[in-house]
Amino acid sequence: MKRVLLIAYAFPPAVASGMYHPFYLAKYLRLSGWDPFVLTGVPGDLPAEMRDPLDLPAAMDGRRVLRAALADETELATFADREVRSPWLRRCILGHRDERGAPFRHVFPDPLVRWLPRAWRRAEEVLAKHRFDAVVTTSFPFSSVLLGRMAKERFGLPWVAEFRDLWTEDPRFPRRSKAFMADSERLERDILESADAVISVSPPLAARFARRSADGGRKVRCIELSYEEAEFEARPAPPPERFHLVHVGTLYAGMWPSRLVGALDLLVQLGKLDPAHLRITIAGRNQSGQPPLPGFQAIGHRAHRDAVRLYRTAAMLLLTLPVELKEFIPSRLFEYMASGVPILALVPPGSPAADMVQRSRTGTVVDVEAGLDTIACALYDGYAGWRDRTPAADQDWAYIRSFSSRAMAGRWAALLDRLA
């Protein structure tokens, strides 16, 4: 069996959208002839509410999970002097600082650069002890790509760099200064050139990385994220007692469409929706600034198994995506499709997320910038379907299951086989 080192800072028991993907990839790669070792962070660096007790031993051998804690500024400086061969990169790592970020101020390529010293020490140990056939890095954080490139240069391993988001072109990327942006863009170009394969998780994002690649994108591929099929029951859940709208995942500023609130209020005023029947749950941090509504509750992060159970209490699942993130596919969409619960997708028209909801026949797509009347009509259709116990649409399960974690890992194994 071939071995792969998977470098993923977020991994169980961390509660983060980026943690489930490497967990299921590691779990299912073994079925395709790859023995994964995972290099990740230390749970002690996380607050208790950001931990998820997934059953790691049942998924893979816990001895193959290598954890590295965060270092301090002195340890980072020593690491840069000893291990970073490029004078330019060493200058960037130690030179870009945020003086407001005490006690740790270094921010290049991102603030988790402090993970590199101890993570590289663990990587060197395991790469020297065992024969590996490939290394995979998954970002964010972008610091992990430096570990992948070092493993390639010093151990001769083919290296796959996966990006779950854009890098410097991401509208959320911190534009600290012109110098920081210029150095970040240079490092991104260097990484795209030196990786043996570059993976992104939606076709438009892959196209963006391809355009930034010196070789015209010949190494760039799209492999979407996935859901764990074993966690979803085949039989549909009974209708909830109230018209329960559920949104899973952090609501950042701008992600909660203001017209949705107005549309709900309009339906109540017109007597089309009884507020006593309405319940709205945000399972994740609510950073949207959304004021309280009748039946509105934000319950914070939930363990993954609890989030899956929450799907089965919903009459509709809310998917929101602002225009500036049109090219992204929210990771929760894969589980939404697998749940069998109707989706109300308030997303940009023509986006990959809109196409997936329509292709899977799992819900209704409404332009996130549509007027109150349009959104209110979609909400009322969902409400009437819940009230009248109208059966859900006939989903395209063959399409949905093509995004299962087992299928996704098979695509990754085929890629690694070609490289190895």
RODO-2510 file (C-alpha; in nm, 4 decimals, decimal comma):
residues 420
     n   res          X          Y          Z
     1     m     0,0000     0,0000     0,0000
     2     k     0,1314     0,3444    -0,0925
     3     r     0,1694     0,6137     0,1746
     4     v     0,0628     0,9779     0,1600
     5     l     0,1300     1,2543     0,4106
     6     l    -0,1784     1,4752     0,4377
     7     i    -0,0948     1,8159     0,5868
     8     a    -0,4106     1,9746     0,7280
     9     y    -0,3997     2,2176     1,0185
    10     a    -0,7736     2,1700     1,0857
    11     f    -0,8564     1,8104     1,1766
    12     p    -1,0668     1,6382     1,4449
    13     p    -1,1519     1,7374     1,7047
    14     a    -1,1459     2,0919     1,5654
    15     v    -1,4847     2,2371     1,4739
    16     a    -1,4236     2,4056     1,1402
    17     s    -1,5673     2,3541     0,7948
    18     g    -1,2180     2,2764     0,6675
    19     m    -1,1694     1,9891     0,9125
    20     y    -1,4283     1,7430     0,7807
    21     h    -1,2817     1,7222     0,4312
    22     p    -0,9352     1,5908     0,5298
    23     f    -1,0953     1,3638     0,7901
    24     y    -1,3107     1,1827     0,5338
    25     l    -1,0330     1,1891     0,2749
    26     a    -0,8020     1,0125     0,5200
    27     k    -1,0782     0,7698     0,6117
    28     y    -1,1551     0,6569     0,2557
    29     l    -0,8174     0,6748     0,0831
    30     r    -0,7336     0,3389     0,2417
    31     l    -1,0049     0,1771     0,0292
    32     s    -0,8122     0,2842    -0,2811
    33     g    -0,4677     0,1627    -0,1820
    34     w    -0,3314     0,4675     0,0013
    35     d    -0,2230     0,4639     0,3663
    36     p    -0,2634     0,8211     0,4983
    37     f    -0,0620     0,9877     0,7712
    38     v    -0,2024     1,3230     0,8849
    39     l     0,0042     1,6167     1,0090
    40     t    -0,2219     1,8575     1,1973
    41     g    -0,2555     2,1001     1,4870
    42     v    -0,2969     2,0350     1,8574
    43     p    -0,6506     2,0315     2,0031
    44     g    -0,5226     2,2172     2,3077
    45     d    -0,4879     2,5263     2,0895
    46     l    -0,8672     2,5310     2,0466
    47     p    -1,1368     2,6501     2,2877
    48     a    -1,3679     2,3741     2,4084
    49     e    -1,6663     2,4980     2,2072
    50     m    -1,4668     2,4462     1,8863
    51     r    -1,4103     2,0748     1,9326
    52     d    -1,6076     1,7959     1,7684
    53     p    -1,5816     1,4429     1,9095
    54     l    -1,5754     1,2558     1,5789
    55     d    -1,4794     0,8925     1,6188
    56     l    -1,1225     0,9176     1,4934
    57     p    -1,0075     0,5658     1,5958
    58     a    -1,2960     0,4108     1,4038
    59     a    -1,1946     0,6027     1,0910
    60     m    -0,8175     0,5526     1,0919
    61     d    -0,5233     0,4490     1,3062
    62     g    -0,4741     0,7266     1,5596
    63     r    -0,0988     0,6616     1,5611
    64     r    -0,0901     0,8014     1,2088
    65     v    -0,2158     1,1417     1,3260
    66     l     0,0845     1,3617     1,4029
    67     r     0,0126     1,6789     1,5972
    68     a     0,2249     1,9912     1,6212
    69     a     0,1598     2,2868     1,8496
    70     l     0,2058     2,6544     1,7726
    71     a     0,5461     2,8114     1,8321
    72     d     0,6442     3,1531     1,9657
    73     e     0,8242     3,4327     1,7822
    74     t     1,1717     3,3217     1,8908
    75     e     1,1143     2,9664     1,7668
    76     l     0,9797     3,0971     1,4356
    77     a     1,2879     3,3159     1,3869
    78     t     1,5165     3,0201     1,4553
    79     f     1,3203     2,8041     1,2114
    80     a     1,3360     3,0685     0,9390
    81     d     1,7112     3,1119     0,9794
    82     r     1,7824     2,7376     0,9731
    83     e     1,5229     2,5931     0,7368
    84     v     1,4036     2,8619     0,4933
    85     r     1,6553     2,8631     0,2096
    86     s     1,5189     3,1611     0,0175
    87     p     1,6418     3,4956     0,1579
    88     w     1,3359     3,6655     0,0099
    89     l     1,0936     3,4225     0,1775
    90     r     1,2819     3,4460     0,5067
    91     r     1,2513     3,8253     0,4899
    92     c     0,8778     3,7971     0,4211
    93     i     0,8108     3,5558     0,7073
    94     l     0,9971     3,7640     0,9628
    95     g     0,9303     4,1083     0,8169
    96     h     0,5536     4,1263     0,7748
    97     r     0,4116     4,2025     1,1165
    98     d     0,0936     4,3346     1,2691
    99     e     0,1936     4,5383     1,5708
   100     r    -0,1606     4,5107     1,7062
   101     g    -0,1368     4,1312     1,7163
   102     a     0,0563     4,0924     2,0428
   103     p     0,1954     3,8642     2,1658
   104     f     0,2450     3,7076     1,8187
   105     r     0,2777     3,9567     1,5354
   106     h     0,3977     3,7635     1,2289
   107     v     0,1355     3,7381     0,9553
   108     f     0,3025     3,6007     0,6391
   109     p     0,1693     3,4003     0,4600
   110     d    -0,0952     3,4143     0,7380
   111     p    -0,0977     3,4331     1,1191
   112     l    -0,0731     3,0521     1,1436
   113     v     0,2849     3,0741     1,0180
   114     r     0,3664     3,0046     1,3832
   115     w     0,2659     2,6416     1,3178
   116     l     0,5570     2,5830     1,0790
   117     p     0,8531     2,5181     1,3141
   118     r     0,7051     2,2286     1,5083
   119     a     0,5018     2,0959     1,2159
   120     w     0,8160     2,0721     1,0003
   121     r     0,9957     1,8899     1,2817
   122     r     0,7187     1,6284     1,2916
   123     a     0,7145     1,6058     0,9111
   124     e     1,0892     1,5455     0,8951
   125     e     1,0645     1,2718     1,1575
   126     v     0,7922     1,0744     0,9825
   127     l     0,9281     1,1264     0,6288
   128     a     1,2682     0,9991     0,7386
   129     k     1,1203     0,6998     0,9217
   130     h     0,8805     0,5709     0,6517
   131     r     0,8812     0,5554     0,2751
   132     f     0,6167     0,7930     0,1375
   133     d     0,4866     0,8215    -0,2168
   134     a     0,3180     1,1640    -0,2085
   135     v     0,2357     1,4632     0,0076
   136     v    -0,0870     1,6663     0,0032
   137     t    -0,1440     2,0081     0,1583
   138     t    -0,4891     2,1576     0,2057
   139     s    -0,5311     2,5301     0,2613
   140     f    -0,6333     2,7399     0,4523
   141     p    -0,3910     2,8102     0,6193
   142     f    -0,1646     2,9035     0,3299
   143     s     0,1356     2,8418     0,5559
   144     s     0,0845     2,4693     0,4992
   145     v     0,1995     2,5006     0,1369
   146     l     0,5478     2,5844     0,2625
   147     l     0,5565     2,2481     0,4393
   148     g     0,4486     2,0723     0,1196
   149     r     0,7144     2,2429    -0,0880
   150     m     0,9843     2,1646     0,1690
   151     a     0,8791     1,7970     0,1701
   152     k     0,9028     1,7891    -0,2085
   153     e     1,2431     1,9597    -0,2216
   154     r     1,4094     1,7608     0,0570
   155     f     1,2505     1,4182     0,0155
   156     g     1,1744     1,4146    -0,3569
   157     l     0,8006     1,3569    -0,3111
   158     p     0,5303     1,4540    -0,5607
   159     w     0,3232     1,7275    -0,3995
   160     v    -0,0441     1,8188    -0,4437
   161     a    -0,1533     2,1640    -0,3221
   162     e    -0,5268     2,1887    -0,2561
   163     f    -0,7016     2,5229    -0,2069
   164     r    -1,0506     2,5186    -0,0597
   165     d    -1,0724     2,8948    -0,1226
   166     l    -0,8921     3,1450    -0,3384
   167     w    -0,5685     3,2950    -0,2134
   168     t    -0,4820     3,6552    -0,2998
   169     e    -0,7888     3,6923    -0,5222
   170     d    -1,0264     3,6022    -0,2394
   171     p    -1,2332     3,9128    -0,1524
   172     r    -1,1801     3,8249     0,2152
   173     f    -0,7991     3,8147     0,1863
   174     p    -0,6431     4,0778     0,4199
   175     r    -0,4877     4,3547     0,2110
   176     r    -0,2540     4,4750     0,4822
   177     s    -0,0268     4,6828     0,2576
   178     k     0,0984     4,7045    -0,0989
   179     a     0,4178     4,5239     0,0031
   180     f     0,2228     4,2458     0,1750
   181     m     0,0020     4,1979    -0,1314
   182     a     0,2980     4,1974    -0,3706
   183     d     0,4836     3,9373    -0,1642
   184     s     0,1695     3,7262    -0,1214
   185     e     0,1050     3,7282    -0,4963
   186     r     0,4664     3,6318    -0,5661
   187     l     0,4497     3,3408    -0,3215
   188     e     0,1213     3,2259    -0,4764
   189     r     0,2794     3,2229    -0,8240
   190     d     0,5818     3,0333    -0,6911
   191     i     0,3615     2,7717    -0,5246
   192     l     0,1455     2,7200    -0,8346
   193     e     0,4629     2,6651    -1,0354
   194     s     0,6369     2,4296    -0,7927
   195     a     0,3426     2,2022    -0,6987
   196     d     0,3013     1,8879    -0,9103
   197     a    -0,0774     1,9288    -0,9060
   198     v    -0,3109     2,2040    -0,7884
   199     i    -0,6640     2,1205    -0,6737
   200     s    -0,9509     2,3604    -0,6226
   201     v    -1,3037     2,2807    -0,5119
   202     s    -1,5218     2,4501    -0,7738
   203     p    -1,4803     2,4909    -1,1504
   204     p    -1,4650     2,8740    -1,1400
   205     l    -1,2030     2,8712    -0,8630
   206     a    -0,9970     2,6151    -1,0540
   207     a    -1,0177     2,8390    -1,3617
   208     r    -0,8860     3,1316    -1,1597
   209     f    -0,5866     2,9322    -1,0384
   210     a    -0,5282     2,8123    -1,3935
   211     r    -0,5143     3,1706    -1,5190
   212     r    -0,2552     3,2549    -1,2537
   213     s    -0,0372     2,9550    -1,3425
   214     a     0,2671     3,0013    -1,5629
   215     d     0,1918     2,6785    -1,7544
   216     g    -0,1620     2,7832    -1,8452
   217     g    -0,3203     2,5660    -1,5793
   218     r    -0,2210     2,2217    -1,7077
   219     k    -0,1654     2,1067    -1,3477
   220     v    -0,4917     2,2497    -1,2115
   221     r    -0,7875     2,0207    -1,1437
   222     c    -1,1251     2,0544    -0,9740
   223     i    -1,2260     1,8011    -0,7084
   224     e    -1,5253     1,9222    -0,5111
   225     l    -1,5828     1,8717    -0,1401
   226     s    -1,8150     1,5958    -0,0179
   227     y    -2,0482     1,4571     0,2461
   228     e    -2,0324     1,1382     0,4510
   229     e    -2,3068     0,9157     0,3119
   230     a    -2,3139     0,6873     0,6177
   231     e    -2,4360     0,9762     0,8353
   232     f    -2,7590     1,0311     0,6437
   233     e    -3,0627     0,8081     0,6807
   234     a    -3,2290     0,6780     0,3680
   235     r    -3,5813     0,7285     0,5032
   236     p    -3,7154     1,0858     0,5137
   237     a    -3,7758     1,2555     0,8462
   238     p    -4,1355     1,3207     0,9607
   239     p    -4,2556     1,6786     0,8984
   240     p    -4,1592     1,9130     1,1842
   241     e    -4,4302     2,0608     1,4027
   242     r    -4,3353     2,4144     1,3029
   243     f    -4,2111     2,5722     0,9811
   244     h    -3,8478     2,5379     1,0822
   245     l    -3,5852     2,7194     0,8726
   246     v    -3,2308     2,5995     0,9460
   247     h    -2,8999     2,7533     0,8460
   248     v    -2,5868     2,5540     0,9352
   249     g    -2,2502     2,7282     0,9410
   250     t    -2,1159     3,0641     1,0498
   251     l    -2,3113     3,3651     0,9281
   252     y    -2,0541     3,6295     0,8442
   253     a    -2,1368     3,9937     0,7854
   254     g    -2,3215     4,0264     0,4561
   255     m    -2,4188     3,6583     0,4360
   256     w    -2,7681     3,6969     0,5827
   257     p    -2,9788     3,8584     0,3099
   258     s    -3,1649     4,1545     0,4562
   259     r    -3,4556     4,0953     0,2153
   260     l    -3,5161     3,7534     0,3722
   261     v    -3,6151     3,9239     0,6962
   262     g    -3,8412     4,1635     0,5092
   263     a    -3,9994     3,8779     0,3121
   264     l    -4,0837     3,6871     0,6294
   265     d    -4,2295     4,0014     0,7834
   266     l    -4,4338     4,0637     0,4666
   267     l    -4,5844     3,7138     0,4796
   268     v    -4,6784     3,7624     0,8444
   269     q    -4,8389     4,1017     0,7748
   270     l    -5,0404     3,9581     0,4836
   271     g    -5,1640     3,6734     0,7008
   272     k    -4,9914     3,4153     0,4800
   273     l    -4,7661     3,2844     0,7564
   274     d    -4,8579     3,2346     1,1201
   275     p    -4,5594     3,3569     1,3297
   276     a    -4,6515     3,0972     1,5916
   277     h    -4,5570     2,8321     1,3344
   278     l    -4,2225     2,9926     1,2476
   279     r    -3,8854     2,8898     1,3848
   280     i    -3,5438     3,0004     1,2523
   281     t    -3,2224     2,8354     1,3738
   282     i    -2,8650     2,9392     1,2988
   283     a    -2,6307     2,6544     1,3923
   284     g    -2,3017     2,8384     1,3966
   285     r    -2,1725     3,1753     1,4960
   286     n    -2,4003     3,4627     1,4077
   287     q    -2,1698     3,7453     1,3005
   288     s    -2,4187     3,8919     1,0554
   289     g    -2,5583     4,1614     1,2826
   290     q    -2,9036     4,0118     1,2221
   291     p    -3,1484     4,1489     1,4815
   292     p    -3,3732     3,9060     1,6710
   293     l    -3,6915     3,7903     1,4978
   294     p    -3,9880     3,5935     1,6273
   295     g    -3,8657     3,2351     1,6569
   296     f    -3,5048     3,3303     1,5708
   297     q    -3,2271     3,1555     1,7619
   298     a    -2,8522     3,1264     1,7107
   299     i    -2,7275     2,8145     1,8873
   300     g    -2,3567     2,8443     1,8076
   301     h    -2,1265     2,5657     1,6910
   302     r    -2,2587     2,2142     1,7160
   303     a    -2,0824     1,8796     1,6923
   304     h    -2,1195     1,7308     1,3475
   305     r    -2,3559     1,4525     1,4544
   306     d    -2,5791     1,7146     1,6191
   307     a    -2,5823     1,9247     1,3018
   308     v    -2,6866     1,6199     1,0987
   309     r    -2,9701     1,5521     1,3433
   310     l    -3,0735     1,9178     1,3144
   311     y    -3,1254     1,8760     0,9387
   312     r    -3,4000     1,6252     1,0108
   313     t    -3,5930     1,8815     1,2173
   314     a    -3,6040     2,1351     0,9331
   315     a    -3,8845     2,2170     0,6928
   316     m    -3,6380     2,4069     0,4743
   317     l    -3,2605     2,4491     0,4772
   318     l    -3,1295     2,7993     0,4092
   319     l    -2,8312     2,8408     0,1805
   320     t    -2,7009     3,1965     0,1495
   321     l    -2,4164     3,3268    -0,0633
   322     p    -2,3321     3,6916    -0,1356
   323     v    -2,2512     3,8051    -0,4895
   324     e    -1,8821     3,8569    -0,4118
   325     l    -1,8511     3,4841    -0,3299
   326     k    -2,0411     3,3706    -0,6396
   327     e    -1,7678     3,1287    -0,7513
   328     f    -1,7569     2,9388    -0,4215
   329     i    -1,9525     2,6256    -0,3280
   330     p    -2,0420     2,6351     0,0444
   331     s    -1,9268     2,3112     0,2036
   332     r    -2,2618     2,2630     0,3775
   333     l    -2,4400     2,2382     0,0406
   334     f    -2,3213     1,8792    -0,0046
   335     e    -2,4835     1,7748     0,3228
   336     y    -2,7927     1,9810     0,2475
   337     m    -2,8426     1,7845    -0,0754
   338     a    -2,7894     1,4525     0,1028
   339     s    -3,0372     1,5347     0,3815
   340     g    -3,3434     1,5133     0,1554
   341     v    -3,4804     1,8360     0,3109
   342     p    -3,5891     2,1072     0,0631
   343     i    -3,3326     2,3830     0,0166
   344     l    -3,4037     2,7530    -0,0227
   345     a    -3,0908     2,8765    -0,1994
   346     l    -3,0535     3,2549    -0,1906
   347     v    -2,7482     3,2642    -0,4145
   348     p    -2,6236     3,4483    -0,7240
   349     p    -2,7890     3,3117    -1,0422
   350     g    -2,5585     3,1048    -1,2600
   351     s    -2,3286     3,0262    -0,9679
   352     p    -2,2001     2,6706    -0,9128
   353     a    -2,4149     2,6508    -0,5980
   354     a    -2,7271     2,7455    -0,7946
   355     d    -2,6439     2,4922    -1,0647
   356     m    -2,5966     2,2136    -0,8093
   357     v    -2,9292     2,2772    -0,6359
   358     q    -3,1094     2,2783    -0,9701
   359     r    -2,9223     1,9771    -1,1085
   360     s    -2,9877     1,7724    -0,7941
   361     r    -3,3528     1,8810    -0,7818
   362     t    -3,3185     1,9492    -0,4104
   363     g    -3,4772     2,2901    -0,3770
   364     t    -3,5556     2,6382    -0,5022
   365     v    -3,2980     2,8869    -0,6277
   366     v    -3,3694     3,2571    -0,5799
   367     d    -3,1385     3,5423    -0,6761
   368     v    -2,9822     3,6676    -0,3532
   369     e    -3,0531     4,0213    -0,4732
   370     a    -3,4156     3,9509    -0,5710
   371     g    -3,6948     4,1736    -0,4432
   372     l    -3,9131     4,1091    -0,1407
   373     d    -4,1988     3,9708    -0,3489
   374     t    -3,9823     3,7063    -0,5178
   375     i    -3,8263     3,5870    -0,1936
   376     a    -4,1640     3,5953    -0,0171
   377     c    -4,3167     3,3774    -0,2904
   378     a    -4,0394     3,1186    -0,2527
   379     l    -4,0817     3,1191     0,1247
   380     y    -4,4582     3,0842     0,0946
   381     d    -4,4211     2,7900    -0,1440
   382     g    -4,2031     2,6200     0,1151
   383     y    -4,4430     2,7074     0,3936
   384     a    -4,7422     2,5766     0,1968
   385     g    -4,5546     2,2561     0,1192
   386     w    -4,4830     2,2059     0,4904
   387     r    -4,8410     2,2961     0,5918
   388     d    -5,0007     2,0690     0,3318
   389     r    -4,7435     1,7896     0,3802
   390     t    -4,6579     1,8015     0,0102
   391     p    -4,3886     1,5414    -0,0729
   392     a    -4,0437     1,6747    -0,1568
   393     a    -3,9261     1,6790    -0,5170
   394     d    -3,7748     1,3670    -0,6683
   395     q    -3,4058     1,4285    -0,6052
   396     d    -3,1388     1,3070    -0,8454
   397     w    -2,9705     1,0668    -0,6053
   398     a    -2,7165     0,9429    -0,8594
   399     y    -2,5897     1,3000    -0,8941
   400     i    -2,5967     1,3631    -0,5187
   401     r    -2,4039     1,0442    -0,4396
   402     s    -2,1308     1,1442    -0,6843
   403     f    -2,0275     1,3859    -0,4060
   404     s    -2,0053     1,1243    -0,1321
   405     s    -1,6774     1,1105     0,0587
   406     r    -1,6069     0,7641    -0,0780
   407     a    -1,6469     0,8873    -0,4379
   408     m    -1,4361     1,1961    -0,3652
   409     a    -1,1552     0,9872    -0,2165
   410     g    -1,1592     0,7668    -0,5267
   411     r    -1,0942     1,0724    -0,7441
   412     w    -0,8097     1,1762    -0,5160
   413     a    -0,6591     0,8256    -0,5259
   414     a    -0,6648     0,8262    -0,9056
   415     l    -0,4803     1,1585    -0,9063
   416     l    -0,2201     1,0349    -0,6565
   417     d    -0,1732     0,7130    -0,8525
   418     r    -0,0843     0,9136    -1,1641
   419     l     0,1653     1,1279    -0,9752
   420     a     0,3259     0,8427    -0,7825
***
